[in-house]
Each structure stands twice: as structure tokens, then as C-alpha cells.
Amino acid sequence: MKIFGLSLHAQIFASMILGVVAGVFFGELCAPLAQLGDVFVMLLKMTVIPYMSCALIYSLGRLSIKEAKFLLKEFILVVPIFACTIIICVYTASYILPYPEAALHHSFVDTEQAHENLLQLFIPINPFKALATDSIPAIVLFSVLFGLAMLPLKNKQTLLSSFHTAIEALTKITQWVASLSPIGVFALLASSTGTMTFPQFEKIRIYLLAMLTATTLVSLWVLPRLVALFTPISSKEFLKEMQPAILLGFTTSNTIITIPLIMNSIERVLKKHNMGDAKSQNALNSIVPIVYNCPTAGNLFAMLFIIFTALFYAVPFSVWDHIKLISLSLPVLIGAVNATLSGVTFLIDNLQLPIDAISLYIETFTVTRNFQAMVSVVGIAAVSLTISMACYGSMKLQWGLIWKKLGLTAAVYFVIIALVSFLGPDTITQKEPFSHLSIHNPVSSRVFKQSEKVPELQIDPQLSTIEQIKKHKILRVGYNSNAIPFCYFNSQEELVGLDVAVMHELARTLEVGIEFIPFTYQNLEKNLIEKKFHIAIGSIAITESRLESMGFTEPYTTESRCLVVKDHRRGEFSSVENIQSKKQLKIASLEGSSHESKAKFWFPNAQLVQISDLNQFLAPNLADALLWTKDEAITWCLMNPQYSVVIPLPHIGKEQYAYGLEQGDEDFTSYVNYWIDLKRLDGFLEQEKRLWIFGEEKHSTPRWSIIRNVLHWID
């Protein structure tokens, strides 16, 4: 379909420009277009897995044994050259990334566990389940074995015909969807350009700089030059012939839809150089689908993210870790660029990097996937064309000339990378989540520490608690700072958190100041009886034993119990039965908290480890897991990303959190309960929960746009 006489790739290019212009002009008004873009991407992904499997089976199955051996010989010659080139380019680009000064504690991988995961990833016990769950390595292994098993069969034409028909149908669907590319590309670029803010990429800008620089250089310089080194095709001719496929792959971030274009381009090049005869035709028609299912160049650039992750989280990366990264990346980073998430997750797990890095990968993938798709398309085309030339005996192996030209290619790449590294940022920006948050509009307050002496207040037994508070103009609040995100000290050593924010609001209502008095969970009831403070905060759970000696407000939140474990061990703690069967297991809990008794109940055979401070859990080999509640644990794990939250099945119960009060003080209890209800109704509690529990800070101003900031047509 041609619009205004333009070819499809010209329409796509025009849509790219219009999408960027619309995003800059309309800004966040383009956000609804994201749904249209998502529909387009989902339609593109629809045929990826079926096509990949059918194409592999058909491409291999239609070969004779002689053709398969011939093709294998050329693959063994060409593919390692290109793969090594990409790996060298990735590691060269990693020098753009600055190295941090400090490192977090990092232990060695559990090789037995990694081995089990590797087997599950590669061996398709149930091929249909592998297809349903997008397990790319397992699908590829099954398809390759199926295709190879068909090689010696004589009566295979009927089955091959069925696969060929399926491929044609899937290709037709892909072409239909590809015809919508101008609309989809416009929607994707308009929505992303209109809503993207630079601060969201501040902490990862150095990785983006390295990734975009390296993929662009490899796509437009290194790979085309490599083709020119080994074939009669110049780099300029190669890029010109592959331009439609490269442009389509870049704008849609989808490599499968470019396969027909790549095959047509290779056919044109071969005919142009008088190599279009029927020699080894079956083998040539199989090359592109098979190369597509090898680790493509764009997928291998995911290794750069793994290296960045180790630097970002300050995790030591040994020589053995780098060897492991390369050896594991080759088999797991296969298939479509958009399917690399499972491979990246597998690498992060097996290299014991923080699993939180997945969110970083997804966040950056919105920018990098187009460049990764571009370099994948160029890589597929380069490898396929070089193998095709080798099959026709036209692959040049003049090693003296090759080394000379290769040196020039490498020199240009290395110089540009060095220049970018010199001009780029010197450090990786890291800002711990929640550590920078502060109380908005606080009242006058003083925070006492454990070592400080708290002055006594004169208590008049004739006055109620509220009257005492108003008389002294002070609300005394007991706190335990081991309760992030409810009560903790931020990076400025300010006492903050959800409970602290609520107490500031309560003091504002009472028109008084606050004194925060520290307590330990063991002494909480005693401190309330001795009237050391009026109310206690800090994720105080309602328990049977506490009900006998202290009062509570109505619960303000209910939390599921969970376990905090090292990232790479989270699979071991997925079920209570598995945990209970473990020998010499050590479970930690905060000393004096309600989790202590629950740990004894759920894990009677485990050794219980009591800790007075959460940072003690970071000590090596102190405990295998920490029993806690979900929201607190999630926040703590965000600040300690080498740990994960696991809620084992069946569920190990819930905790109800409330504010602690003196037992029998009905008037003050009633007042606080009604006050909490009012704050729930006016949205204050929900707003504070979104900030302190989910980390959702208010978006202060809409993103800059021409329609808002230049023309002032909207507010």
C-alpha cells in the first residue's frame, strides 16, 4: 500500500519524524496514543514464536544430509567471527561506564541451583508449555531437533508442505500488520516523546550513552565493514540494499518482520553479482531463518546491561563471572529482541545480581530496543549474506588485506568509544529509594535518640490525655526506627515515614508540637504504662499478648507476612513445605517483634536468630531468611537490591498494624480512631501511603511542550 506514492519504508521514516514532532508539540496530551502503539506492538509479537518454530523445522527438515553438512561447515566458519566481533564491541563499549569506588557484599553462585535452572530453561519437558510461556531456548532446541530428525526421512514432503503453508500464512499476517507500521510508529514515538522526562533516565544515562553509541557504530560501521572484508560487497552497497529492512526493524523494534526483506535483499545482491543460479538453493533458502535463531547482535548487546548492572549496584564481577556471562549469553539471548527479558532475567539470577535490575532493563528497553533491533537486523543480514557468498565460493580470505582493513575498522570504533568515554559522565548516579523523602509541612518537633535523657512531664491525674497534651503543648510519640517505610531515619538523619507523617498531622490538628521518644519492642508495653509517651508508632502489630497489657487504635493497614532472602535463593523459599524440609535453616526476626513467635510457629525446626537492627541481617551467613511483612520488606529490598521478597505458599498469615496506646484510655483512643477515619475520608492517608509505601512522589509540573510552554494554549 502506497500513500502519496511513498514506499512503506519511506512512510515509516515520515511517521518517525511526525511522531517526534507531535510529541514535542503536544507533550503529555499524546499519552493516550500509547495504547494504540501497544496494540501495534502486540500484533507484531503475535506471530513471532510460531514463525520461529515453523521456520526452523522447515528450513532444516527440507535439507538433505549432504546440504546440511555443507551449510554447517559455512556456519562454523562465519558465525564465530561475527559473534566474537560483537562481544569485543560490547566489552569495548563497557569502558564508557565508570567504575564505582565501593562494592556491596556479594557471594558466589550456587552452582547446583544454577545447573537446575539451566536444564529447565533449555530442555522442553513439555514443548507446548514452552510455546505458551515463551521459553525461547527450549523452543529452539525442540525445533532444531525436530528439523534434524527429518533430514534422513524419505516421506517428509507432505509434512514439509504443511510447515511451508503455515510459514506463508504467518508471513502474510506479519505483512498485514507491517502495513500498519506508519500508524503504529507514529503512535509509539508520539506517546514516548510526549511523556518521556529526562530525570527518569538520569541515573542510567551513562548506560544509555554507551548502548546507543555502540549499537549505532556496530550497525553503520563495524558490521558493514566486516561484510566488505570477506565478500565482494562494499559496505556502502550493503547498507543501501539493506536500508528498507534496517529502517523497518529500527522503527518497529521487531526483527521477524524484516526477514522477508532481508531475504529479498540478499537475492538481489546475489543476482547482481551473478550468483543467482540453483546451486545449493535449498541451503540458501534456509540461511536467514537459521541465522535469526542464533544469538543476534542486538540480543548480545544485552550483555552490556549486565555489566552495567554489576557497576550500578557495586557488585564485584570477577574474571570467572565474565566468562560465565559470555558462555551463558550465547545460548539464552536468542530469538526476537523483545523476547530478551527472560534471557536477561536468567543471567541476572545466575550471576547473582540484584533482581531489581529487571525494572531498570524494562525502563531502558523503551529507548534501547529500537537500536538493538537495528543492530540485530544488520547482523542477521551481514551473517546471512556472508554465508551465502561462502556457499557460492565467493568468500574472500586474503588474511593480509583482512588484518589491515580490520585494524582500520577497529581503530575508528575504539577511538569513538574512547572519545565518548572521555566526554561522558565520570560517575554512575545512584539515589537510594526512600532515603531522600522528607515530611511535607512538618510541625515543630524534637527527636530524642536512645542515648539521650528525656525530660519528665508533670502529669495531672485529674486531666485527660488530650487535656494533658494541650496543657503542655506537646504530643509525645514513642517510635522505633526499624520500621521502614513507617518510621525510619532518612539520609539527612531526619525521622520520617508514614507513621511519622500521620503524627505530624495529628499534632497539627491538636495545635501542639511533637517529641519523639525511642522505644524497643521488648519495653513497649512498660513504657506506655509508665506514660513515657502518649502514643506509639513503628509498624506495631496487634497480638494476643499485647492486647493483655496495652491498647490499640483501629488497624490502619493489614500486611501479609513474607520472607526476605538473597535474590538467587528466592526459588528455595517458594513453599512452606520446602522451607520446613530444609536442615540447619536459620530464620531471623526483629528482637521483641511479633515475628519472633510466628517464626517459631511456622518453622519449628529452624534456628531462630534475633536481631536488634535490620542492618545486622546484611552480615554474611547470619541467617538464610528474615521473617517480616510485605510493604516494609519491599521498601527495605529497594534499598538493598541484592535481596528479594518471597511470600511462600500456603500463606503464612497477616499482621494488622495499629498505633499503640495506654490500656484503658478510652477517651484518647476514641479521639484518635475518629480522627483516623476523617483522614481516611479526606484522602490524606491514601496520599501518604502512595508516597511512603509505593514511593509515588507528586508529579510537580507537566512535561515541557510547545503547546503549553510556548504557545500557552493550555494550562
C-alpha positions in Angstrom: 0.0 0.0 0.0 1.4 3.4 -1.1 0.4 6.7 0.4 1.2 9.8 -1.7 3.3 7.4 -3.9 5.7 6.7 -1.0 7.1 3.2 -0.3 6.5 1.5 3.0 9.9 2.4 4.5 9.5 6.0 3.3 6.1 6.1 5.1 7.7 4.7 8.2 10.5 7.3 8.1 7.9 10.1 7.6 5.9 8.7 10.6 9.0 8.8 12.8 9.5 12.5 12.1 5.8 13.3 12.6 5.7 11.3 15.8 8.7 13.1 17.3 7.3 16.5 16.2 3.8 15.7 17.7 5.4 14.6 21.0 7.4 17.8 21.3 4.5 19.9 20.3 1.6 18.3 22.3 3.6 16.8 25.2 1.6 14.7 27.6 -1.5 15.1 25.5 0.0 12.4 23.3 -0.1 9.9 26.2 -3.4 8.1 25.1 -1.6 7.2 21.8 0.5 4.7 23.9 -2.5 2.3 23.8 -2.6 2.4 20.0 1.1 1.8 19.9 0.8 -1.1 22.3 -1.8 -2.7 20.1 0.5 -2.4 17.1 3.4 -4.0 19.1 1.2 -6.8 20.4 0.1 -7.6 16.9 3.7 -7.7 15.7 4.6 -10.1 18.6 1.6 -12.4 17.8 3.4 -14.4 15.1 7.0 -14.3 16.5 7.1 -17.7 18.3 5.0 -19.7 15.8 7.0 -18.4 12.9 10.3 -19.0 14.6 9.5 -22.6 15.4 7.9 -23.4 12.0 10.7 -21.7 10.0 13.4 -23.6 11.9 11.8 -27.0 11.4 11.0 -26.3 7.7 14.4 -24.8 7.0 16.3 -27.8 8.5 13.9 -30.5 7.5 13.9 -29.7 3.8 17.7 -30.1 3.5 19.4 -33.3 2.5 22.2 -34.6 4.8 24.8 -33.5 2.3 23.3 -30.0 2.2 23.1 -29.8 5.9 26.8 -30.8 6.3 27.7 -28.2 3.7 25.7 -25.5 5.4 27.1 -26.4 8.8 30.6 -26.1 7.6 30.0 -22.5 6.4 28.1 -21.6 9.6 31.1 -22.8 11.7 33.4 -20.7 9.6 31.3 -17.4 9.6 29.2 -17.2 12.8 32.0 -17.3 15.3 33.8 -14.4 13.5 30.7 -12.2 13.8 29.9 -13.3 17.3 33.4 -12.6 18.6 33.3 -9.2 16.9 30.1 -8.3 18.7 31.4 -9.5 22.1 34.6 -7.4 21.6 32.4 -4.4 20.7 30.3 -4.9 23.8 33.2 -5.1 26.1 34.9 -2.1 24.5 31.7 -0.1 25.0 31.7 -1.1 28.7 34.7 1.2 29.2 32.4 4.1 28.8 30.8 3.0 32.1 32.7 4.5 35.1 33.6 2.1 38.0 32.2 2.9 41.5 34.5 3.2 44.5 32.6 0.9 46.9 31.1 -2.5 46.5 28.3 -4.3 48.2 28.8 -7.8 49.7 28.4 -10.4 47.0 28.6 -14.1 47.4 29.4 -16.9 44.9 26.7 -18.5 42.9 25.0 -21.7 44.0 26.2 -23.9 41.1 23.8 -26.7 41.7 20.8 -24.4 41.7 22.1 -22.7 38.5 22.5 -26.0 36.8 18.9 -27.0 37.6 17.6 -23.7 36.2 19.7 -24.1 33.1 18.3 -27.5 32.4 14.7 -26.2 32.9 15.4 -23.3 30.5 16.8 -25.5 27.7 15.1 -28.9 27.9 11.5 -28.7 26.9 9.8 -31.3 29.1 6.6 -30.1 27.5 7.1 -28.3 24.2 3.6 -26.9 24.2 4.2 -25.4 27.6 7.4 -23.9 26.3 5.5 -22.3 23.4 2.8 -21.0 25.8 5.4 -19.5 28.2 7.7 -18.0 25.5 10.6 -20.2 26.7 12.8 -19.3 23.6 15.8 -21.6 24.2 13.6 -24.6 24.8 11.5 -23.9 21.7 14.6 -23.5 19.6 16.1 -26.8 20.9 12.9 -28.7 20.2 12.6 -27.1 16.7 16.2 -27.9 15.8 15.9 -31.5 17.0 12.6 -31.9 15.1 14.2 -30.4 11.9 17.3 -32.5 12.2 15.3 -35.7 12.8 13.5 -35.0 9.4 16.8 -34.9 7.4 17.1 -38.7 6.6 13.3 -39.2 6.2 12.1 -40.0 2.7 8.4 -39.4 3.1 8.6 -35.9 4.5 7.2 -33.8 1.7 3.6 -33.7 3.0 4.7 -32.6 6.4 7.1 -30.0 4.9 4.3 -28.7 2.7 2.2 -28.2 5.9 5.0 -26.2 7.6 5.6 -24.2 4.4 1.9 -23.3 4.2 2.0 -22.3 7.9 5.0 -20.1 7.3 3.4 -18.4 4.3 0.2 -17.8 6.4 2.3 -16.3 9.3 4.3 -14.2 6.9 1.1 -12.9 5.3 -0.2 -11.9 8.8 3.1 -10.2 9.5 2.9 -8.3 6.2 -0.7 -7.2 7.1 0.5 -5.9 10.4 3.6 -4.3 8.8 1.3 -2.3 6.5 0.1 -0.6 9.7 3.6 0.4 10.6 3.2 4.1 9.7 0.3 4.4 12.2 2.0 2.3 14.9 5.3 4.0 14.6 3.7 7.4 14.8 1.7 6.4 17.9 4.7 4.9 19.7 7.1 7.8 19.0 4.5 10.5 19.7 3.5 8.9 23.1 7.1 8.2 24.2 8.4 11.6 23.1 5.5 13.4 24.6 5.7 11.7 28.0 9.4 11.0 28.4 11.2 13.1 31.0 14.9 13.3 31.3 15.1 12.9 35.1 13.7 9.4 34.8 16.9 8.4 32.9 19.3 10.5 35.0 20.7 7.6 37.0 21.1 5.4 33.9 22.1 8.0 31.3 25.7 6.6 31.2 24.4 3.2 30.2 22.1 4.7 27.5 25.0 6.7 26.2 27.2 3.5 25.9 24.4 1.4 24.4 23.3 3.9 21.8 26.8 4.8 20.8 28.0 1.2 20.4 24.9 -0.1 18.6 24.9 2.8 16.1 28.7 2.3 15.4 28.3 -1.5 15.1 25.3 -1.1 12.8 26.6 1.5 10.4 30.4 0.9 10.6 31.6 -2.4 12.1 29.3 -5.0 10.6 29.1 -3.4 7.1 32.9 -3.2 7.0 33.1 -6.8 8.1 30.9 -7.9 5.2 33.2 -5.9 2.9 36.3 -7.7 4.3 35.0 -11.2 3.5 32.9 -10.6 0.4 33.0 -8.7 -2.9 30.2 -6.4 -1.5 31.2 -3.0 -0.3 29.9 -1.6 2.9 28.1 1.2 1.1 26.3 -1.3 -1.2 25.4 -3.5 1.7 23.8 -0.6 3.7 22.0 0.6 0.6 20.5 -2.8 -0.2 19.5 -3.5 3.4 18.1 0.0 4.1 14.4 -1.0 4.0 14.9 -3.8 6.4 17.1 -1.7 8.8 14.6 1.1 8.8 11.7 -1.2 9.4 13.5 -3.0 12.2 14.6 0.2 13.9 11.2 1.9 13.9 9.2 -1.2 14.9 11.8 -2.8 17.2 10.8 -6.1 15.6 13.3 -8.3 13.6 10.9 -11.0 12.4 9.0 -8.8 10.0 12.3 -7.9 8.4 13.2 -11.4 7.4 11.3 -11.3 4.0 13.0 -8.0 3.3 16.5 -9.4 4.2 15.9 -12.5 2.0 14.8 -10.3 -0.9 17.8 -8.0 -0.5 20.3 -11.0 -0.4 18.6 -12.4 -3.5 19.1 -9.1 -5.3 22.7 -8.9 -4.3 23.4 -12.4 -5.4 21.8 -11.9 -8.8 23.7 -8.6 -9.2 26.9 -10.4 -8.7 25.9 -13.3 -11.0 25.3 -15.8 -8.2 21.6 -16.5 -8.6 21.8 -20.0 -10.0 20.2 -23.1 -8.5 23.4 -24.2 -6.7 22.7 -25.1 -3.1 19.3 -23.4 -3.4 17.8 -25.3 -0.5 20.7 -24.4 1.7 20.5 -20.7 0.8 16.7 -20.5 1.5 17.4 -21.9 5.0 20.2 -19.5 5.9 18.2 -16.4 7.1 15.7 -18.3 9.4 18.5 -20.3 11.0 20.7 -17.2 11.5 17.7 -15.4 13.0 17.6 -18.1 15.7 21.3 -17.7 16.6 22.3 -15.1 19.2 21.8 -11.9 17.2 23.9 -8.8 17.6 21.2 -6.8 19.3 20.5 -9.5 21.8 24.2 -9.9 22.6 24.2 -6.2 23.5 22.1 -7.1 26.5 25.5 -8.2 28.0 26.3 -4.5 28.2 23.3 -4.1 30.5 24.5 -7.0 32.7 28.0 -5.3 33.0 26.2 -2.0 33.8 24.1 -3.7 36.5 27.1 -5.0 38.3 28.6 -1.5 38.3 25.3 0.2 39.1 24.8 -1.9 42.2 28.5 -2.0 43.0 28.7 -5.8 42.8 32.2 -7.2 42.2 32.5 -9.0 38.9 35.4 -11.5 38.6 37.0 -12.9 35.5 35.0 -16.1 36.1 31.8 -14.0 36.1 32.7 -12.5 32.8 33.4 -16.0 31.3 30.1 -17.1 32.7 28.3 -14.1 31.2 29.7 -14.8 27.7 29.1 -18.6 27.8 25.5 -18.2 29.1 24.6 -15.3 26.9 25.2 -17.2 23.7 22.6 -19.8 24.3 19.9 -17.7 26.2 20.0 -14.4 24.2 18.3 -15.8 21.1 15.1 -15.0 19.2 13.4 -11.7 18.9 14.8 -8.6 20.6 11.6 -8.1 22.5 12.0 -11.7 23.9 15.3 -11.0 25.6 13.7 -10.2 29.0 13.6 -13.9 30.0 17.3 -14.3 29.0 18.3 -11.2 30.9 16.4 -12.5 34.0 18.2 -15.8 33.7 21.6 -14.1 33.5 20.9 -11.8 36.5 19.8 -14.8 38.6 22.8 -17.0 37.7 25.3 -14.2 38.2 23.7 -13.3 41.5 22.9 -9.7 40.5 20.0 -7.9 42.1 16.7 -9.0 40.6 15.5 -5.3 40.9 17.7 -4.7 37.8 14.9 -6.1 35.7 12.9 -3.0 36.3 15.9 -1.0 35.1 16.1 -3.1 32.0 12.4 -2.7 31.2 12.7 1.1 31.8 15.7 1.5 29.5 14.3 -1.0 26.9 11.8 1.6 25.8 14.8 3.5 24.4 17.3 0.8 23.6 15.1 -1.8 21.9 15.0 0.2 18.6 18.8 0.3 18.5 19.1 -3.3 19.5 16.6 -4.3 16.8 18.6 -2.2 14.2 21.9 -3.9 15.0 20.2 -7.3 15.0 18.8 -6.7 11.5 22.2 -5.6 10.3 23.8 -8.6 12.0 21.3 -11.1 10.5 21.8 -9.6 7.1 25.6 -9.5 7.4 25.9 -13.1 8.6 23.4 -14.4 6.1 25.0 -12.6 3.1 28.5 -13.7 4.1 27.4 -17.4 4.5 25.6 -17.1 1.1 28.7 -15.9 -0.5 30.7 -18.7 1.2 28.2 -21.2 -0.2 28.9 -19.9 -3.7 32.7 -19.9 -3.1 32.9 -16.1 -3.2 34.1 -15.5 0.4 37.4 -13.7 0.4 40.1 -14.9 2.8 43.1 -12.7 2.0 44.3 -12.5 5.5 47.0 -9.9 4.9 44.4 -7.5 3.5 41.8 -8.5 6.1 44.1 -7.7 9.0 44.9 -4.3 7.5 41.3 -3.3 7.0 40.2 -4.9 10.2 42.7 -2.7 12.0 41.3 0.4 10.5 37.7 -0.7 11.4 38.7 -1.4 15.0 40.7 1.8 15.3 37.7 4.0 14.3 35.4 2.2 16.7 37.9 2.3 19.6 38.7 6.0 19.0 35.0 7.0 19.0 34.3 4.9 22.1 37.3 6.4 23.9 36.1 9.9 22.9 32.6 9.3 24.3 34.1 7.8 27.4 36.2 10.9 27.9 33.3 13.3 27.4 30.7 11.3 29.2 29.8 11.4 33.0 32.5 10.4 35.4 30.2 8.6 37.9 27.1 6.4 37.9 24.3 8.3 39.6 22.6 6.4 42.4 20.0 7.6 44.7 18.5 5.1 47.2 14.8 4.9 47.1 13.0 6.4 50.1 16.3 7.7 51.6 15.7 11.2 50.3 12.0 11.6 51.3 11.1 14.2 53.9 8.0 15.2 55.9 5.9 17.7 54.0 5.0 20.8 56.1 6.2 19.4 59.5 5.2 20.9 62.8 7.8 21.9 65.4 9.4 18.7 66.7 12.3 17.2 68.6 13.7 13.7 68.1 15.4 12.0 71.1 17.9 9.2 70.5 18.4 6.2 72.6 21.4 7.7 74.4 19.6 11.0 75.3 17.8 11.6 78.5 14.1 12.6 78.1 12.9 15.3 80.5 9.8 14.3 82.5 6.5 16.0 82.2 4.4 16.8 85.2 1.3 14.6 84.9 -2.0 15.9 86.4 -4.2 12.8 87.1 -7.3 14.9 87.0 -6.8 15.8 83.3 -7.5 13.5 80.4 -4.7 12.6 77.9 -5.9 15.2 75.4 -6.0 17.9 78.1 -2.5 16.9 79.2 -1.3 17.3 75.6 -2.9 20.7 75.1 -1.7 21.9 78.5 2.0 21.1 77.8 1.6 21.9 74.1 3.5 18.6 73.4 2.4 15.3 71.8 4.8 12.7 73.0 5.2 9.9 70.4 7.1 6.7 71.0 9.0 5.5 67.9 11.0 2.5 66.7 13.1 3.4 63.6 13.4 -0.2 62.5 10.1 0.1 60.6 10.8 1.4 57.1 8.6 2.8 55.4 6.5 3.5 58.5 9.2 5.0 60.7 12.9 5.4 59.9 15.8 7.9 59.5 16.4 9.2 56.0 19.8 10.1 54.5 19.7 13.5 56.4 19.1 11.7 59.7 15.5 13.1 59.8 12.9 10.8 61.4 10.4 10.2 58.5 7.9 7.6 57.3 4.2 7.1 57.0 3.5 6.9 60.8 5.7 9.9 61.4 3.8 11.9 58.8 0.5 10.9 60.4 1.8 12.0 63.8 2.8 15.4 62.4 -0.8 15.8 61.0 -2.3 14.8 64.4 -0.1 17.3 66.2 -1.2 20.0 63.7 -4.8 19.2 64.4 -4.2 19.4 68.2 -2.1 22.6 67.6 0.9 21.3 69.5 4.5 20.3 68.9 6.0 16.8 69.0 8.6 15.0 71.0 9.7 11.6 69.5 10.8 9.2 72.2 12.6 6.0 71.2 11.5 2.6 72.5 12.4 -1.1 71.9 9.7 -3.6 71.2 10.5 -5.5 74.4 9.8 -2.4 76.5 6.8 -1.0 74.6 4.1 -2.1 77.0 6.1 -1.0 80.0 6.8 2.5 78.5 3.1 3.0 77.9 2.2 2.0 81.4 4.8 4.4 82.7 3.4 7.2 80.5 6.7 7.9 78.8 4.7 8.8 75.7 1.1 9.2 74.7 1.1 7.1 71.5 3.5 4.6 69.9 4.3 4.2 66.2 6.5 2.0 64.1 4.6 -1.0 62.5 3.2 -2.2 65.8 1.3 -5.4 65.2 -1.8 -6.3 67.2 -1.0 -9.6 69.0 -2.8 -11.6 71.7 -0.1 -11.0 74.3 -0.1 -7.2 73.7 -3.9 -7.0 74.0 -3.5 -8.0 77.6 -1.2 -5.1 78.5 -1.8 -2.2 76.1 -4.4 -0.5 73.9 -4.6 0.0 70.2 -6.3 2.2 67.7 -8.2 0.7 64.9 -5.8 -1.0 62.4 -4.7 1.4 59.7 -3.2 -1.3 57.5 -3.1 -5.1 57.1 0.2 -6.7 55.9 1.0 -10.1 54.5 3.9 -11.9 56.2 6.8 -12.7 54.0 10.5 -13.8 53.9 13.4 -11.7 52.8 16.1 -13.8 51.1 19.0 -13.4 48.7 17.8 -12.9 45.1 19.3 -16.0 43.7 17.7 -18.1 46.5 14.1 -16.9 46.2 13.1 -20.2 44.4 14.1 -22.2 47.5 11.6 -20.4 49.7 8.5 -20.5 47.4 6.6 -23.0 49.6 6.3 -23.6 53.3 6.9 -27.3 52.8 10.2 -26.7 51.1 11.3 -24.4 53.9 10.3 -26.8 56.6 12.2 -29.6 55.0 15.5 -27.7 55.0 18.1 -28.7 57.5 20.1 -26.2 59.6 17.9 -23.4 58.4 18.3 -20.0 60.2 15.4 -17.6 60.3 16.0 -14.0 61.6 13.4 -11.7 63.2 13.5 -8.4 64.9 14.0 -8.9 68.6 10.8 -8.4 70.6 8.6 -8.0 67.5 5.5 -10.2 66.8 7.5 -12.0 64.1 9.5 -13.8 66.7 6.6 -16.0 67.9 5.4 -16.5 64.3 8.8 -17.8 63.2 8.7 -20.4 65.9 5.2 -21.5 64.9 5.8 -21.7 61.1 9.3 -23.0 61.2 9.7 -25.0 64.4 12.8 -26.9 63.1 14.7 -23.7 62.1 17.3 -21.9 64.3 15.9 -18.5 65.2 18.2 -15.6 65.0 17.2 -12.4 66.9 18.4 -9.1 65.5 18.1 -5.7 67.1 18.8 -3.8 63.9 17.8 -4.6 60.3 21.3 -3.9 59.0 22.6 -6.9 61.1 20.8 -9.1 58.6 23.2 -8.0 55.9 26.1 -9.8 57.7 27.3 -12.8 55.7 25.9 -16.2 56.8 23.9 -14.6 59.7 20.6 -16.1 58.6 19.0 -17.7 55.5 15.9 -15.5 55.6 14.2 -12.7 57.5 10.6 -13.1 58.6 8.8 -9.7 58.0 5.8 -8.1 56.5 5.4 -7.3 52.8 5.3 -3.5 52.5 8.2 -3.0 54.9 10.2 -5.7 53.3 9.6 -4.4 49.7 10.9 -0.9 50.8 13.9 -2.4 52.5 14.8 -4.5 49.5 14.6 -1.5 47.2 17.4 0.0 49.4 19.2 -3.4 49.5 18.6 -4.7 46.0 20.5 -8.0 46.4 17.6 -9.2 48.4 14.0 -10.2 47.3 10.6 -10.5 49.0 9.1 -14.0 48.9 5.5 -14.9 50.0 5.6 -18.7 50.4 2.6 -20.8 49.8 0.4 -21.5 51.5 0.4 -18.0 53.0 1.9 -17.7 56.5 -0.7 -15.2 57.7 -1.0 -11.5 58.0 -0.3 -8.8 60.6 -2.6 -5.9 61.5 -0.7 -2.6 62.3 -2.2 0.0 64.6 -0.9 2.7 66.9 -0.1 1.7 70.5 -1.9 3.5 73.4 -2.1 3.1 77.2 -4.6 0.4 78.1 -7.9 1.8 79.3 -7.5 5.3 77.9 -10.9 5.2 76.2 -11.2 9.0 75.5 -7.9 9.3 73.7 -8.4 6.0 71.9 -11.8 7.1 70.6 -10.5 10.5 69.6 -7.6 9.1 67.6 -9.9 6.5 65.9 -12.4 9.1 64.7 -9.5 11.3 63.6 -8.0 8.5 61.5 -11.4 7.9 59.9 -11.6 11.6 59.0 -8.1 11.5 57.5 -9.0 8.4 55.5 -12.1 10.1 54.1 -10.4 13.3 53.1 -7.7 11.3 51.2 -4.8 12.2 53.5 -3.9 8.6 54.4 -4.2 7.4 50.8 -1.9 10.2 49.6 0.7 9.4 52.3 0.5 5.7 51.6 1.3 6.3 48.0 4.3 8.3 48.9 5.8 6.3 51.7 4.8 2.8 50.8 4.8 2.9 47.0 7.3 5.8 46.5 5.0 7.7 44.2 6.0 11.3 44.5 3.8 14.0 43.1 4.5 15.0 39.6 5.0 18.7 40.1 4.6 20.1 36.6 3.6 18.7 33.3 6.4 17.9 30.9 7.6 20.8 28.6 5.7 21.1 25.3 5.3 23.8 22.7 1.5 23.9 23.0 1.8 24.5 26.8 5.1 26.4 27.4 5.5 28.4 24.1 2.0 29.0 22.7 0.3 28.9 26.1 -2.9 27.4 24.6 -3.4 25.1 27.6 -2.6 25.4 31.3 
